[in-house]
Amino acid sequence: MYLSVKSCHYLDGIVKDFEVALRSFIALKLKSVFSDEEQFRVGLQNIDDSISSSSVLLTNKFKSQVKSTKKDYKEHFKALDASYKCYQAKEIINNDTLLLSKVISYVELFFDPHFKESDLVKGFETLEFLYFAHKYQKTRNILSHPGSWKITIENAKEITKFVERSIKNLDEKYFWYAPQNDIIKQIENLYSSIGHIPFKYCNINSIPFKHKKIVCREKELGKLNEYIFGKENQQYFRTARSVAICGYGGLGKTALTLEFINTFIKSCQDHPDNFNYEGLLFFTAKEESLSYSKQSDELLINPMKKQINSFDDFKTKLLEFLSVSQIEDFNSEKCIVIIDNLETLPTEKQLFFDLIRNSPENIQYIITSREIERCDDIIELKGFENLEQGEEFIKQYIDEYELDIVYKNKYNDLIDASKGNTLILVLSLIRLNENPDSLETILNELQATTTKNISSVANFMYKNTFDIAIKKIENYGFNYKELLTIISAYNEPIDLHSLARLSKIKNVSELEKVCEYLTNKLILSRQGDYYELNDFANRFILVKVIPNKLEAYRLYDSISRYKFDKKKKLRALEEKRDNPNLDRIMKDWSPRNNIEKLAIADVFRLYPLARRIGGYNVDNAEIIDKIERVFEENEQYTSHPYIKFQKALIYQIILSKKFRAEYLNIVTSCYEEAIFSVKFEYSYIAKTESFGVVLSYYGNFLSKQFEDFSGSVRYLEEAVEIFEKINVRNQNYEKALNQLESSYHKLFCKTRDSEYKYQRDKIKKKKSGHNKL
């Protein structure tokens, strides 16, 4: 959604008030390093000399930034000095201060030597800070030209979070223009003004994909507004009952519709008297979504669940939202209904158009389709084949998504070779962003294309990225044919751990990097913790990497056996849930997927095995070897903290039967890893009785094995606090209190510090009060 005008006013105040503090900090920091023009020039020269190896961002834009700043270093220093003087005087002296673009530029240029360890970036990763700083600058520029650009709520939230985090980092002395509290108050005002949707009948919050700002579609958007709302200042202009947005795949039909929705909402917020609509409903039959990832600079094609699977499904949901039993009954307020990707329900099209024809005139419909549909008005989306349009699209796309590309005349050949196809242009720009020298390769590939069918074109582009992906996989030392064939032959989404086991890859983190890379290259699609081959990739890979018959049989057989074994283990696990200890473990430790469930069950059964060590006629070495193998295997595939906790308990048993110094280290590291994992990776476990038990066991271990009574107290105090917060007063709580009392007593005996005596007696009173209950 876009910000309303009122919300933009709040954001404008936030951004510009904080700008003064940011500028003051940068000016003071640099003036403390460069007292005159010559020192500033030398500093820039040093950055230029080391740019090939030590700069924080080795991009074309960064390099050109260094050169332009060096060239006009006197003017730059003059503005820097003026900003410094304003800060010193705590008032506006002149208008020669630094522009925000230069402020951000200096942070980037001098990041490593002067800002990396400064208060300003405390709590930020390097690239994270620079990303938000550039976004902040871009938003500030937009706000300086009101009425010419729209700002999304998501973008506004990102900027205010950046400002809030930065305010906490900076001393109040920099906020001489606007106090910190005033800026925080403006942020609160902004948040209270956003998010309101001015419709009685609305479901846009359930749209299964995000709104992304489109470029170079102003004409089509204007035409759509004209058909729905009528021509401005023409009272009797006919508005359409239905509008179809048509065009082949990848041209942005859904994106245009989402832009219309969000612009319409903003208009209703800013000018409520001009619009008398009470309903805005969106239903998609889209099976794939086309999205752009700024994190990976990739265009991603992901499978998605349809909102509507049939005409009956659509009709039921529509009538439910409108609170009527039949469409003819809705005859009061005006409403817009959008049906997205109608071509995926080809056998039921007539039913949709019958319903549209029977709907009252106060309901208007917008349809998107890959075919020309029978609507009152049609908007046919086309590519940017025209040279001028293509140039504008490329330039705006580069600017909007901040790609590290400088437009060249050679890109005119790219427009021609792609026939202005939006998908090909975007994919080409992404490749150029990764490798600026790949233009000739891309042009040669595109000139070899003979079909206009979008599926064939997408398949062709797939082939071009596939060879690069293969090299990437091989660089990791993986067998790409086996890996991709397993994913294909698995015939359902596969989790990383299953993939690792079937491919016998032990380094799961490296495998995850490869899968993420393949996802970014559009070869894999990710759904939560699961991966599968994209439809196009599956068709291609089956031909490209399919093994011979003998290899194929062995592979399919191993997958079949693995799936059967996995199902068998899960069934057995559910049957064992009547064991109260295992059931409590599963509830408290909350495994996130089946792999974690099976791993927990696997190591849970080792406890009675470990207790056999030292018994009559027992092969201790064989038992210990089996225990080590089970833990080693499960630790490869999951980092769940219960595995480490159980390992600590098991090795404590082994330690008590057969003392070896290395077991002390194993137990210690396992406890520490389990605690760290809960606190930082599985935080939902931190408020359970089980985590209190981990802390108390570790506290007791430190006391008994190392006489580390101070460390023991630290963990036992936290354990007791958890038990009390969740109102647990059982044996575990009593043991923790007893151990805590003992550790405080030993600390007192050792140090004679009366504070420890006081804490010991405090625990005694607590125990006494607990025992009376």
Secondary structure as UniProt FT lines:
FT   HELIX           5..31
FT   TURN            32..33
FT   HELIX           37..49
FT   TURN            50..54
FT   HELIX           60..71
FT   HELIX           73..89
FT   HELIX           100..109
FT   HELIX           111..115
FT   TURN            116..117
FT   HELIX           119..121
FT   TURN            122..123
FT   HELIX           126..143
FT   TURN            146..147
FT   HELIX           153..169
FT   HELIX           172..174
FT   HELIX           180..193
FT   STRAND          201..202
FT   HELIX           204..206
FT   HELIX           218..229
FT   TURN            232..233
FT   TURN            235..236
FT   STRAND          242..246
FT   TURN            249..250
FT   HELIX           253..270
FT   HELIX           272..274
FT   STRAND          277..284
FT   STRAND          288..293
FT   TURN            294..297
FT   STRAND          298..303
FT   HELIX           311..322
FT   HELIX           327..329
FT   STRAND          334..340
FT   HELIX           342..344
FT   HELIX           346..348
FT   HELIX           349..358
FT   TURN            361..362
FT   STRAND          363..369
FT   STRAND          377..380
FT   HELIX           387..400
FT   TURN            401..402
FT   TURN            409..410
FT   HELIX           411..418
FT   TURN            419..420
FT   HELIX           422..434
FT   TURN            436..437
FT   HELIX           439..447
FT   HELIX           454..475
FT   TURN            476..477
FT   HELIX           480..490
FT   STRAND          494..495
FT   HELIX           496..503
FT   HELIX           508..520
FT   TURN            521..522
FT   STRAND          524..527
FT   TURN            528..529
FT   STRAND          530..533
FT   HELIX           535..544
FT   HELIX           549..575
FT   HELIX           576..578
FT   HELIX           580..589
FT   HELIX           594..604
FT   HELIX           606..611
FT   TURN            612..614
FT   TURN            616..617
FT   HELIX           620..637
FT   HELIX           641..657
FT   HELIX           661..680
FT   HELIX           683..685
FT   TURN            686..687
FT   HELIX           689..706
FT   HELIX           709..725
FT   TURN            726..727
FT   HELIX           731..751
FT   HELIX           754..772
//
